[in-house]
Structures are given as C-alpha cells and as structure tokens.
C-alpha cells in the first residue's frame, strides 16, 4: 500500500518576560505634539528604565513642561519608583533634568524648563522602576499620563498622549515544523527527514488571529511577548494555538515567477510541458498540474491571480483540497523524486517552475539591484518608489519591505515605469509589506517598477519614521542585490491641510506644503464666497509651512462663529479645507 508523504508540526514551549507602559489622549492625533510611553520587557527582580517619548518639537517653541504620571495601586513593594534620568532630547537641547519627585500615592511629577526651546524628537526622559522578585505572573498595572502641560510663550500647544500598562511574565510560544516524504522506519512510522524553513505559521486564540511569522532555516518559529492568557481571577479562557498553511509549503517554493509562467502559457509563449511524468501509460506534465491551482482542469488567468494572492498572504492556500498531487514517475532529471528513477513524486500546486525549469541570468554584465527611492510627501500621504538597476528579462518581481506601522498605514502599491501593466498583489502584515508582481512580457534596464503609498496616522510625523528597507526580494526566481541606503524625504506635491484644531475657538494652524519655491495664495472665505482674511500671498520655499488664523478679518475685527473655507492656490494647484469657528 502506498504511504504518501506527510508533514508534522512539533510545538510548543513557553517562556516568560514583561512589557509596557503609556498615556490617555490629551489632544487630536492629526496635529499635535505627541508624547507616549512605549512597551518594554522586564523580568521580576529587575530594574527597568521606562522611556517617555516626544515627537519632534523643533519649531514649536517649547520652553517648559510639567507632567504627572501615575500607576496602578499594586501590592506594596511590587513596583517601586526610583527616580528620573534625562533622555536624548534633554541632552541635545542642553536642558537640565529639572525636578522629578513623588507627590502622592503611585504618582510622580516631572517639571523642567530651559533658556532655549527643546529641539528634536525621541526620548525625553526615563522613569526608573524596580520590579520585585515577588511579582506574580499575569499581574498587570496601568501606567498613565494624568496631566501634561507644555508651554510656549506665543501660543498654547496641543498635546496628544498614549496610555498603556506593564504586565509581568508575558509568554513566548515556540516550536518547530518538520517534514517527511518517503522514508519510513521498520515499524512503518515516517522518519523526520528535514526541517521546513520559511513556512508561514499562524498564531490564534479564541478563533481569532493574533500574529503571523515564518520558520527559520532550522524550522523554528517564535511568538514573543504575548499578553497573559488569563489575568488574575479569570477562568475558562482560550489557549494560544498555532497552525500552518495547509501542507506547510515553504513560501520560497511558490513565487511571483510561477504566476508569470502561467500568463506566458496563456499567450502561447510557454507551453509548460517540461519533464513529463509516466502514469499508467499516460503522460502527465507536472508544470501544468502545478499551474491549475483551483483544480478546474484548465489553466486560466485566475490561477495566476491566486498564486500572487498566496505569495503575499492574502489567502492561506488554494481552492484545491490538497496542495500536493502524487504520481508514479519514471524520470532521471527531475526534482522531488523518491527514490530516484521509478518511484513516487509529489507535484506542488502553484510551484509551476519547480520541475526542470531553471531561472537564467538576470544581467549580462552586472548583478541586478533593487532599492527604495526617496520618500515623497504630499499632505497626509507619502509615496515611496521601488527601483531596479541592471535588470534583464524580468517577468516577475516580489519583495518584502519593513515600514513603521505606528506612524503609517499602507493604502496602495501600484506597478510603474517598465513594470507598468504587471499584475500586482500586496499585503501589509504587522509592519512588513509583501508585494508580488507578474506579467507575460518582460522588462530590462533601470527604473521605478512600483510606487508604495502610505497614509500618515497622525501629524507631525518624525522624518526618521519614513525610513523603510527591503527585507528580501526576487527578480524572476533570483535574489538581486538589495540597496538599503537611507534617502532623505522630499515634498513632491502642493498640498493643503490639515487644519488644527478644527473646530477652533482662538487660533487654527493651517498646514500647507510646496515641492519647490513658488508663489502661494491662501485665504479664508465665508459661505457666500467672500474673502474674509488673507493669510498668505507671496513666495514660499520648498517644504512644509504653517499659516495661522485667529478668527479675525483683514481689518482685525472678530468674525461671527460659523463655517468658513480655507482656499489655497499655487502654480495651477487649487484646494479647499472647511474650517469651523466656535466662539
């Protein structure tokens, strides 16, 4: 009796650690000075330095601040406050640390002032805590800003803050994924032949997805710093569980190039008849079997679409009930035979290039390269081009890009330049963007092949947070050289907005940007279209600027409460933002 190859998932080991802290919202996220306390890890018995962050305050005129930070009422001695240390923003601005002391139960007040404004962004100061060795697992403690005041001699400042909590002994889930195919021991049990690297592993709890990761070269995976399963006193909770994509197919075996081969087959430039398999007197072509990923017995463009979706993780598997199809085989030069010669072979759905096809050279004189271009800002959005150099005969491209998920959301990826018209799929998964592109025709040379569009989650956004880098890439099925040299961001479009606060009672700050030096006109109009106030009428330099409206007309008189419109005109660009005045 034929015993087909199978897969084994070996899990789970648990370890423990500890995260985090932060604060309640004190302002609007779309335009404010942002303060936060990030997550951190610690173990019972350790001293921990809790960083308090502030967004880039250059130009805001912060001359002094006061903050009160409180934490939960934990059993005596389990969490002890021990003082404050200055951070990089203090040191770079030349400020003294100022005062830091406990003014009440479980609360600390921090106050500081300088002769010149604060500059830059990053860690403002550290709070030092000691976590007792007697701290119990799953003990959580909320830590919050109860008051934040920043002082500017000219105008009040809008401040946003984020809360969080510290939990002792968060857990880690670890395991291994192994595979066997054709070898069995004397008792008929399969022998583990090798670990499976680069397999997508899902973590879920209460039937809801928690996180996704991939196995390393040894088949290992790890999910670290997870919230405790059961807070104190809670019962009948769901455990953490792991699952793998159907037959645990390593994602490197199925690529965007497989989708390109399907498209080439459909336009008669590749017949997918490499390496025939002999089965009971009939010839079977494994490439064609692999290409039919929805098991309709016909290869269509939809098969190519499904392959791209699988590569970027939009779908966990194909519609076929089994990723592997097993055949008797007589072959002397194909992969996946067991044993070699006459035996059994598994055809992997989606791996169209897996049998006999070998990717050719991508460039005659130099290795191909892939890189991210200069981030280009326009209003609330950022565009990041993806470029290639020294490319030759490229039918497909796929790449993974790390981005800052705290400050940005990926809203689109569009094929461009020499790759314009390529089928494109993308998936943003926890700070990593996966992109797959394929076509039946190829491109060569240099140029931008895609443009990634990000939306800012709040403003201002520190310029350093726009940095992205390519984690891995394939052109066809060959890895190119990855260039991750940082590029300075630039403004590439005129833009108006945001207006903050909106509605407003005293003064509204109106942000606008220009890609180059230009004459810009900005005015406030009433609902009848009459000009009320001219805020800007003349040349500005390239970059982001702000205009302020204090609710007065050009004569200096206060205007009535209600709805007004801010209009911007510059070099053929026109935009309007609604402004609401409350008095």
N, C-alpha and C positions, 0 to 999 in steps of 0.2 A: 504494500500500500504506500502511495506517495505521501510523504510528510512534507508539506510545503514550509518554506521559511517563515519565521515569525519574529516578533520583537518583544523585548522585555523591558519594563520600566522598574528600576530599583530606586526607592525613595525611603524614608525621609529622616533627616537628622535635625535636631533643633538646638540652637544656641541662643544666647540672650545678650542684649545690650540695652541702651536707653537713649531716646530722643527728647525733646524740644521745648520751645518757648515762643511767645509773640504778643499782639495787642488789638484793642477794639477800634472800629472805624471812627476816625475823628474828622473826616472830610471826604471830598469827592475823589474818586480814583482817577478821574480823567484829567485832572490838572491840580497837582498838589505836591508839597514836599512829603516824601514817603518815608516813614520810619517803620522798622519791623525787627522782630527777633526771630532768627532762623532756627530750624531744627538742629539738634546736636545729639551726639551719642555719649553715654557715660555708663559706668558700672557702679553698683553700690560700693562705698568706701573711697570713691574718687573725689578730687577737687575738679570742678568744671568752670570754664570761662565762657560765659554766655555772651555772644556778641550782639550789640544793638546797632543796627544798620541805619544809614540815612542816604537818601538819593542825592545826586549831585546838586549841591546848593550854591554853586558858583553863580553869581549874579543875583541871588535872592536877597542879599544883604542881611544875613542872619548874624546879629551882634551879640545875642544872648539867648539862653533857653532854660526852661525848667521842665522836669519830668518827674512824675510819680509812677512807680512800677510796683504792683502788688502781686502776691502769690497766695495760693490756697492755704487754708488752715490745716496743715498736716500735723500728725503727732509730734510732740516736742522732740527736737533734736534730729529728725529725719532729714530735713533740708535746712542748712544753716547759711545765712548770708555773711560774707566775709569782707566785702569792700568792692571798690571800682578801680579799673585801670584805664588809661587813655588808649584810644584806637588811632588808626592812621589819619582820620580826618582831623582829630585834635592835633596830632603831631605835625601834619603838613600845614596846618593853619597857624601854628605857633601859639596855640591857646594853652593855658594851664588847666589842669584837670578840674579845678573848682571844688565844689562841695559834693559829698556823697555820704548820706547817713540815714539811719533808720529813724523815722518819725512816728511810727505807730506799729501795731502788730502786723507782721508779714508785709510791710511796705517799706520801700526805700525812696528817698527824694534825691534827685541829682540836679544840680544847678551849676551853670558855668557862663562866663562872659569873656569877650575879647576886645582888644582895641581896634581890630580889623575884622571884617566878616569871615565866616567859615568858607572854605573853598573845597571843592572836590566832593566825592561821594565814597561810601564804603563803611567801614566800622567806625562808629562814633566813639563808643567806649565799651568796656567789658564789665559785666556783673560777675563777681566771683561767688560761687556756692560750694559748699561741701555736702555731698550725699552720704548719709550714714551707712555704715556696713550692715546695719539692721533693717535697711529699707526692704520692703517686701515686693515680690513680683506683682506686676499689674497695678501698682499704685500710681495713679496719675494725679498731676497737680496743675491746675490752670495758672498761667502767669500772664498778666495783662497790664497795659498802659491804662491808668485811671485818669491821668491828666498829662497833656503835652502842650506846652506853650513855647513858640519860637518868636523872637522879637526882631522886627525891622523898624528902624526909626521912621521910615517913609510911609509904610502901609502894613496892615495886618496880613499875616501869612496863613494860607490854607494848608493844613497838615492831615495826612492820612496815616493810620497805624493799623497793624495787624496783631491779633492775639494768637495764643497757642497754648500748649501745655507740655509739661515734662512727664514722661512715663518711665518707670523703672522696669528694666528687663523686658524690652520688646524682643520679639523672637525672630529667628532666622529659619528658613526652610531650605534644605539642601538635598541633593540626590544625584543619581547617575542614570543615563539612558544607554542601554546596551542592545546589540542586535545579534541574531544568529541567522544563518541561512541554511546550510546543507549538512552540517556535521552534527552527529548525534553520538552519545556515549553508548556503552554496552547495554544500558537499560532503556535505550530509546529516548532519553531526555536530551534536549538540544544543548549544545555547548555554546557558551558565550564566546563569540569569535572576535568582536572588536567593539569599542565604544563608538557611539554615534555623535559626531561633532556637528555643531551648528544646527541642531534641531530646535524648533520653536516649542517652548514649554509655557503652558498657561497655568496661572495660579488663580483659584477661585474660592469663594466662601459664600455659603448660603445661596449657591447657584448664581452668584454674581462675579464677574471678572474683577480681579484685584490688580494683577500685573502680568506682564509677559517678558520672557527673557529667552536666551539661547544657550545651548550647551557649549562648553569649550572643547578643545581638541581631545580631552580625556573623557568627554561625555558628561562632564559635571555641570550642574546648574545651581544657582543660589538666589534666593529671595531674602534680602536682609532688611532688618529694622522694621518689621511689620507690627501693626498695633496689636496689643494683647488680645487673645481670643476671648477671654472672659474677665471683664472688670470685676472688682471685688463684689461678691454677693450675687452676681448674675449666673443663672443656670441655663442648661439646655441650649447652649449656643452652637452654631455650626463650626466644625473644624476647618482648618485650611486643607485644601485638596489641590492636587496637580493633575494636569492632563497634557497630552501631547497631540500634535496634529495627526489624526488618523494613524497611519503606519509609521509615524516618526520619521518622515522623509527629510533628510538634511536639505536645508533650503539651497545650498550651493549646487545641488544636483539639478534643480529646476531654475532656469534663469530667463531673463527677458529675451535672450537669443533664441530660446525654444519657441517663443511666440513669433519671432521674426521668421523662423523656418516654416511655421505654419502659413504665414502670409505669403512667403515666397512660393510655397507649394500651390497656393490658390491662384497665383498669377502665372503658373507654369514655368517658374524659373528654378524649381527644385522639386523632384518627384518623390522624395522621401522613400526611396527603395534600396537604401544601403543595407547590407548584411541580412540576407533572408534567413528565416528560421524554417526548418523542415518539421512539419507536424502532421503525422498520419497521411503522408502523401500529398499534402497541400503546402504551398509556400505562404508564409506569413512574414510581413515586413514590420519589424519592431518599431521603426520610426513612425509608421502610420498608426500602429496600435497606441503608441505613446501620445500622438497628436490628438487622438479622439478622446479628450478629457471629459466629455459629458456623455460618453457611451451611446451615441446615436448611430454608430457605424458609418458615419460620414464626417469628413473633416470640413469645418466651416470657420469663418472669421470669429465666431463666438468662442470657439476653442482657444484662439489666440487671446481674446479678451479675458477669458477665465484664467489663463496662465499668468497674465500680467497681474490680475487681481490676487492670485495666490502668492506671487513673488513678493508683493508689498504687504501681505497680511490682511487684505480686505475680506477674504474668505478663508476658512480654515482648511478646506480641501475641495476636491472636485465632486460633481454630482455622481460619479461612478461609485458603486458600493465598495470597491476595493481599489487602492492606489496601485497595487501590483497585479499583473496578469502573468500566469505561469504557463510555460510551454515546454514540450520536449524539443530538443535542439541538437542539430549537427552543425557545428561551427568551429573553425580553427582560429579566427582572428577577431572575435567579438568579446566584449566585456560581460561581466555578470554571469559567466558560465560556472556551473558547479556540478560535477567536476568538469575540467576542460574536455573538449571533444563532445561526444554524445552524452547528453545529460539534461538538466532542467535549467531553464533560465527565467528570470523574472523581468518583465517589461514594466518600467515605472511610468505611470501616466504623467504626462507633462514634460518628461525628460526626452524631448524629441531628438536632441543632439547626443544622447547618451550612448548610442550604438554606432561605433565605427567613425562617426564624424569627428574631425579634429579641426579646431579653430586655427586658421592660418595667421601669419604675421600681420600686425596692425600697422606697421610703418616700416618702410624700407631702410631709412637712414637713421631714425631716432625713435626711442620709445615714446608712445603716446602719453599725454599728460591730461589730468583733469584738475580743475581748480574752481573755487568760488570767486566771483568778481567783487567789485566794490559795492557794498550795500547802498542803495539809492532811496532816500527818504522823500516822501511826499505826504504831508499831513499826518494822518494816523496810520500810514502804511509804510512798509519797507519792501523794496524789490531787491533780490539777490540773484544775479546771473550765475549760471553754471557753464563754464567754458572748457573746451578741449583744444589741445595742440598736437600736431604731428599725427593726426588720425588718418587711417586709410582703410576703406572698405568696411565702414561701421554700419551694421544693420540693427544693432540694439545697444542700449546703454542702461545701466542700473547703478544706483548709488545710494548710500546712506549718509545723512547729514545730521549732525548734532546741533541743536539750537536751544535757546534759552526759553523754556516753556513758562517760566514765571512771568516774563515780560511780553511774550509774543504768542500768537496763535497762527498756525499755518492755514491759510484760506485758499491757496491755489498753487498749482505747478503747471506751467504751460510750455510746450515744446517751442523752440525758437531757432532762428538762423538756419544753419544747414540741416537741422533736425525738424524744421517746421513740417507739420503734417504727420509726424510719428504718433502712433497710438501711445497714450501716456496714462499711467495709473500712479496714484500716490496715497500714502497713509502716514499720518503723524501719530506716533505711538510713544507717549511719555517722554518727550524731549528728543526723540530721534525720528527723523523723516525718512521714509523709504520711497524711492521713485524708480519706476520701470518704464522703459520706452522701447518701441519696436516698430519696424517698417519692412516692407518687401523690397525697398530700394535703399541703397547705402549712400553715405556721405564720406568725404575725406577732407583733410586740411585742418584749418583752425577756425574757431568762432564760438559764440554762445549757443549752446544747444537747448537750454531751458532757462526759465525765469521762475524763481520761487517768490511768492507774495506772502508777506507776514502782516498781521494786524497787531498794533500795539494794544496791550491790555490796559495800560494807563500811561499818562504823560506827567512830567517829563520821564523819559527812559534814559538811563545812563548809556553813554555812547559805547562803552565796552560791552554792553549786553547784546549789541547787534552782531558780535563776532560769532561765526558759525564755522564748522570744519567738517570736511568729508571724512567719515569713518572707514568706508570701504567703497569700492567701485569695480565695475566690469564694463569693458567695451567689447561687444560680442561676448566671448567667454574668456577673455584675457584681462588680467588686472593691469591697469595703467599706473603710471607714476602719479601720486597724489601730492599736489602742491597746496599746503595749508598756511602759507604765509599770510599774516593779517593784512587787510586792506582798510584804509580809512573810509568811513562812511561819507556820502556826499548827498546833497539835495539836488534832485533832478527834475522837479516839477514845481510850478507855483501851487500853493495850497492855502486855504483859509480855514482856521479853526484848530483846536476847539476854543470856545468861549467859556471862561470860568471865573467865578461861579455863574451859573445860569439856571434859574433866575438869580438876580443880584439886588442888593439894596444900596450899596455905597459905590463900589468900583468893580468893573468887569475887565478881566485881562483877555485880550483877543490875540491869539497866536496866528502868525502867517509866515510863509516861507517863500524863498525865491532861489532858483537854481543858479542865477548869475546876477550881477549888478543890473538893476532895472528901475525904471520909474514906476512907482506903485501908488495907487489911489485907494484909500479906504474911508468910507463914510457911513454914518448912521442915518437911516431914513425911517419916517413914520409909516403907518399902514396905508397912507394915501400917496406914498412915494415921494414926499417932500424931504429934502436934505435937512437934517437936524444938526449934525455935527461932523466936521471933517477931522479925522484922526490922523491921516497920513496922505500927503500929496507931494511926492517928490522921489528922488532916487534912494534906493536901499542897496546894501551889499548882499552878496550871496549868503544864504543861511537862514536860520530861524529867527524871527523877530517877534516882538510883542507891542501892541498898542493898548492903551487903557482908556476906558470911557467911564466918567464919573457921574453919568446921568444928567449932564448939563448940555445946553445947546451952544452954538458958536458965540453967543453973547455972554455966556456964563450963567444964564438963568436955568434953574432946575426945571426939567420937563416932567410931564404928568406920568404916572405909573401906567404900564401897559406893554404892548408888544411892539418891538422895533426890529429893524433889519439892518445887519451889517453887510455892506457890499464892498467887494474888492475887485479892482480892475488893474491889469498889468499885461502889456505886450500881447493883446488878444485873449488873455485869460480873464474870465469873469466868474465870480462865486458869491453866494449869499448865505448868511447864517442868521437864524432868528435869535433875538435877544429879548429877554423878559425883565423889565424893571419893576421891582417891588418897593413901595415907599409907605 
